[in-house]
Amino acid sequence: MRAAFASSFNDADPLAGLTVGEAPAPVPGDGWAVVDVRASALNHHDLWSLRGVGLRPEQLPMILGCDAAGIGPDGAEVVVYPVVFTPSGEVSILSEFYQGTVAEQVTVPAYNLVPKPAELTFAEVACLPTAWLTAYRMLTTKGRVEPDQAVLVQGAGGGVATAAILLAQALGARVYATSRDASKRERVAALGATALDSGARLPERVDVIIETVGEATFDHSMKCAKHGARIVVSGATSGHLPKVNLRRMFALQLEILGTSMGTPEELSALMTLLANTGVRPVIDSIIPFSEARTAFEKLHSGDVFGKIVLDHTT
Ligand SMILES: NC(=O)c1ccc[n+]([C@@H]2O[C@H](COP(=O)([O-])OP(=O)(O)OC[C@H]3O[C@@H](n4cnc5c(N)ncnc54)[C@H](OP(=O)(O)O)[C@@H]3O)[C@@H](O)[C@H]2O)c1
């Protein structure tokens, strides 16, 4: 079957190790199901994989991709929940231990198939299992956001960030979002949030901060937090060792909360929220599978606003 996979690692030039070509079709184990993928979506995680983060050379070739939606074994339309336990009981995301989703087919435990709501397209639901699920859990389970509270989203162009902007608004919050890029700030404003340059002073302190940028923005996140605020961290794109002002942390009783992905139940709740509110993922582009390399190049360029989706029917 055709697939996009990491055939080697290259930290400086991650795309050097990307191969788009033929890979063996998956053989499902007991209790596992094969999904015919209709759409997949890319994540920053795929670039980490091509750099060798979280993978060992003996695992190569590894099909990339955490996100997919398609047709399950009984013909049902499904979304693939990407978190799978390894035989030794460790948590892994597809493409870390088991083969990923940027392929004609993917196999996962049957438990990982979540019904796709009819209101959402394959391209839309393919955006959800990693970035949108992470953003949903950051705001709800971890951030405990309430209507009329204020939320700051750092690095607004990213997949998690654009998801957080729209979901926070759907949950009734006032949203501020920072970006280094003026054109991204315009697009953030069009989504209904107050767009600010990275590091800019906010008109008010906020209740919840969505952090995926890390070192470059963390001090600003601390300064924007009001008493009792939750700074929720799911990524550190710019570096993972920021200085933390502990005096501010205890004086303002701030909570710094780490989180990864979410549960299948949270994925279902997220899809219900989208179906009921009409909110839809921001899709940067839908690219035919036959041009998969272009999609990875776009992700790597950083010139992205929202999710890059691969259409597996073309
Ligand atoms: N733990 C989890 O479950 C989980 C799930 C999904 C993602 N993640 C992680 O979360 C992070 C975000 O992933 P993503 O796929 O949404 O998008 P991404 O490609 O990492 O983009 C994130 C945004 O970060 C900002 N950024 C990058 N470098 C920066 C810098 N030096 N200074 C300031 N801002 C910078 C950019 O915003 P602007 O250009 O707008 O400034 C960019 O749009 C990644 O590190 C990823 O690994 C974790």
Ligand as a Chemical Component Dictionary entry (heavy atoms), coordinates in Angstrom:
data_LIG
# 
_chem_comp.id                   LIG 
_chem_comp.type                 NON-POLYMER 
_chem_comp.pdbx_formal_charge   0 
_chem_comp.three_letter_code    LIG 
# 
loop_
_chem_comp_atom.comp_id 
_chem_comp_atom.atom_id 
_chem_comp_atom.alt_atom_id 
_chem_comp_atom.type_symbol 
_chem_comp_atom.charge 
_chem_comp_atom.model_Cartn_x 
_chem_comp_atom.model_Cartn_y 
_chem_comp_atom.model_Cartn_z 
_chem_comp_atom.pdbx_ordinal 
LIG N1  N1  N 0  1.271  16.742 24.385 1  
LIG C1  C1  C 0  0.401  16.520 23.401 2  
LIG O1  O1  O 0  -0.518 15.721 23.517 3  
LIG C2  C2  C 0  0.525  17.320 22.171 4  
LIG C3  C3  C 0  -0.444 17.241 21.189 5  
LIG C4  C4  C 0  -0.312 18.060 20.064 6  
LIG C5  C5  C 0  0.794  18.899 19.964 7  
LIG N2  N2  N 1  1.741  18.901 20.942 8  
LIG C6  C6  C 0  2.916  19.782 20.871 9  
LIG O2  O2  O 0  2.439  21.111 20.901 10 
LIG C7  C7  C 0  3.280  21.940 20.083 11 
LIG C8  C8  C 0  2.386  22.632 19.067 12 
LIG O3  O3  O 0  2.083  21.743 18.037 13 
LIG P1  P1  P 0  1.210  22.191 16.788 14 
LIG O4  O4  O 0  1.111  20.983 15.920 15 
LIG O5  O5  O -1 -0.020 22.867 17.259 16 
LIG O6  O6  O 0  1.962  23.364 15.980 17 
LIG P2  P2  P 0  3.446  23.917 15.721 18 
LIG O7  O7  O 0  3.843  23.634 14.333 19 
LIG O8  O8  O 0  4.384  23.447 16.724 20 
LIG O9  O9  O 0  3.181  25.480 15.881 21 
LIG C9  C9  C 0  3.010  26.096 17.083 22 
LIG C10 C10 C 0  3.143  27.603 17.023 23 
LIG O10 O10 O 0  4.228  27.921 17.895 24 
LIG C11 C11 C 0  4.672  29.206 17.595 25 
LIG N3  N3  N 0  6.116  29.214 17.691 26 
LIG C12 C12 C 0  6.982  28.322 17.202 27 
LIG N4  N4  N 0  8.250  28.683 17.511 28 
LIG C13 C13 C 0  8.152  29.835 18.206 29 
LIG C14 C14 C 0  9.070  30.726 18.792 30 
LIG N5  N5  N 0  10.396 30.488 18.738 31 
LIG N6  N6  N 0  8.615  31.840 19.401 32 
LIG C15 C15 C 0  7.291  32.081 19.474 33 
LIG N7  N7  N 0  6.367  31.274 18.932 34 
LIG C16 C16 C 0  6.798  30.178 18.305 35 
LIG C17 C17 C 0  4.201  29.541 16.191 36 
LIG O11 O11 O 0  3.224  30.550 16.318 37 
LIG P3  P3  P 0  3.260  31.940 15.540 38 
LIG O12 O12 O 0  4.007  31.708 14.249 39 
LIG O13 O13 O 0  1.819  32.247 15.361 40 
LIG O14 O14 O 0  3.964  32.891 16.435 41 
LIG C18 C18 C 0  3.560  28.243 15.719 42 
LIG O15 O15 O 0  2.466  28.487 14.884 43 
LIG C19 C19 C 0  4.345  21.024 19.480 44 
LIG O16 O16 O 0  5.534  21.129 20.237 45 
LIG C20 C20 C 0  3.744  19.637 19.625 46 
LIG O17 O17 O 0  4.728  18.633 19.722 47 
LIG C21 C21 C 0  1.624  18.142 22.034 48 
# 
loop_
_chem_comp_bond.comp_id 
_chem_comp_bond.atom_id_1 
_chem_comp_bond.atom_id_2 
_chem_comp_bond.value_order 
_chem_comp_bond.pdbx_ordinal 
LIG N1  C1  SING 1  
LIG C1  O1  DOUB 2  
LIG C1  C2  SING 3  
LIG C2  C3  SING 4  
LIG C2  C21 DOUB 5  
LIG C3  C4  DOUB 6  
LIG C4  C5  SING 7  
LIG C5  N2  DOUB 8  
LIG N2  C6  SING 9  
LIG N2  C21 SING 10 
LIG C6  O2  SING 11 
LIG C6  C20 SING 12 
LIG O2  C7  SING 13 
LIG C7  C8  SING 14 
LIG C7  C19 SING 15 
LIG C8  O3  SING 16 
LIG O3  P1  SING 17 
LIG P1  O4  DOUB 18 
LIG P1  O5  SING 19 
LIG P1  O6  SING 20 
LIG O6  P2  SING 21 
LIG P2  O7  DOUB 22 
LIG P2  O8  SING 23 
LIG P2  O9  SING 24 
LIG O9  C9  SING 25 
LIG C9  C10 SING 26 
LIG C10 O10 SING 27 
LIG C10 C18 SING 28 
LIG O10 C11 SING 29 
LIG C11 N3  SING 30 
LIG C11 C17 SING 31 
LIG N3  C12 SING 32 
LIG N3  C16 SING 33 
LIG C12 N4  DOUB 34 
LIG N4  C13 SING 35 
LIG C13 C14 SING 36 
LIG C13 C16 DOUB 37 
LIG C14 N5  SING 38 
LIG C14 N6  DOUB 39 
LIG N6  C15 SING 40 
LIG C15 N7  DOUB 41 
LIG N7  C16 SING 42 
LIG C17 O11 SING 43 
LIG C17 C18 SING 44 
LIG O11 P3  SING 45 
LIG P3  O12 DOUB 46 
LIG P3  O13 SING 47 
LIG P3  O14 SING 48 
LIG C18 O15 SING 49 
LIG C19 O16 SING 50 
LIG C19 C20 SING 51 
LIG C20 O17 SING 52 
# 
